[in-house]
């Protein structure tokens, strides 16, 4: 009975939030304000995984997916397959002015093959700009982003989503920068050999000495240090070392939803001192505490039915396990995350850290589902409309849309210019600083 009542309350709350969002979106004055802001300031999304989807669905061949068409339903896909969240018509509808395209490689890949795969992903991003030169243009500096936005195109930047992708090599890191990467996430879902992840047991107690050398070299080059995915201790170590603003390319507030991938108020206070930017993620389990708990319950139920290698009620009987999980899903529908809850993350970060340290990092095409009201790249203006409805000024809307990350990129470029005048590239090796592998 308690679950039924809670579900009813949640449904009413979601309905109310959806109604308020619809009102904000429909209000012609608010819509006009948002369009004016986005004409002046490029909307810059911190994280989109479309290059990985092109690799996975089309073998990396940009020509095999027509981005000028609606990609929410792709021809030839298997029944039930999830379409894409990104295409050119929706990018234009969403007034996207700048995009950090993620060149993600799973941490299961390591060594030279990870370096090769990363370069191939970078090639996909550049291939998009070659195939659609009227829509996309590569951007390498803050000035590039402003110029390209004024030209009516999407400034395309590159973000590496995991320190494992450089194979513990500072020269490889420099070549990734030369190839166009302007941020690197220090870890992904697993710890690497020099930094701990938020979603794995700690190995190093944060950053190792070599990990700190990676941050220093990124500062020297002007590559933004991205602290999404890393452990809290790694966040603190990086913030203590970095001379330039850091970013969180796709994270939320832990006070709003207590997920390991979100950022605590303690760290937000350090981000404020650093002049960094937390770009709010749309992954439903990061957005909604209820959704996160439901997902944990579902994972536990899934393991109960078919937990390898020895346990589970239906071990070795995948059909029975799938049927049982389907019945559980029917009896326990997942609570939705909403656009309004994403706005709650934005507001909490702004409250703790200041309005100068919050941005947008959707994770579109890297997440399995989205908050209600944020189903694709065309919906960004609706989030800004919701903030406007809550009383945000046009100036502050411009900051969260892209002004803050543009400022962080400019400051990183300025730090790099100073460091390059006095500091030579480092050739330190992992074993030099951390000792032999244990």
Secondary structure as GFF3:
##gff-version 3
##sequence-region A 1 438
A	DSSP	alpha_helix	2	26	.	.	.	ID=ss1
A	DSSP	alpha_helix	28	40	.	.	.	ID=ss2
A	DSSP	beta_strand	43	48	.	.	.	ID=ss3
A	DSSP	alpha_helix	50	58	.	.	.	ID=ss4
A	DSSP	three_ten_helix	62	64	.	.	.	ID=ss5
A	DSSP	alpha_helix	88	93	.	.	.	ID=ss6
A	DSSP	beta_strand	96	102	.	.	.	ID=ss7
A	DSSP	alpha_helix	112	131	.	.	.	ID=ss8
A	DSSP	beta_strand	136	138	.	.	.	ID=ss9
A	DSSP	alpha_helix	142	150	.	.	.	ID=ss10
A	DSSP	beta_strand	154	160	.	.	.	ID=ss11
A	DSSP	three_ten_helix	163	166	.	.	.	ID=ss12
A	DSSP	alpha_helix	170	178	.	.	.	ID=ss13
A	DSSP	beta_strand	181	185	.	.	.	ID=ss14
A	DSSP	alpha_helix	209	221	.	.	.	ID=ss15
A	DSSP	beta_strand	224	226	.	.	.	ID=ss16
A	DSSP	alpha_helix	232	241	.	.	.	ID=ss17
A	DSSP	beta_strand	247	251	.	.	.	ID=ss18
A	DSSP	alpha_helix	265	274	.	.	.	ID=ss19
A	DSSP	beta_strand	277	280	.	.	.	ID=ss20
A	DSSP	alpha_helix	284	287	.	.	.	ID=ss21
A	DSSP	alpha_helix	289	306	.	.	.	ID=ss22
A	DSSP	alpha_helix	318	331	.	.	.	ID=ss23
A	DSSP	alpha_helix	339	353	.	.	.	ID=ss24
A	DSSP	three_ten_helix	355	357	.	.	.	ID=ss25
A	DSSP	beta_strand	358	360	.	.	.	ID=ss26
A	DSSP	three_ten_helix	377	379	.	.	.	ID=ss27
A	DSSP	alpha_helix	380	389	.	.	.	ID=ss28
A	DSSP	alpha_helix	394	398	.	.	.	ID=ss29
A	DSSP	pi_helix	399	403	.	.	.	ID=ss30
A	DSSP	alpha_helix	404	422	.	.	.	ID=ss31
A	DSSP	alpha_helix	430	434	.	.	.	ID=ss32
###
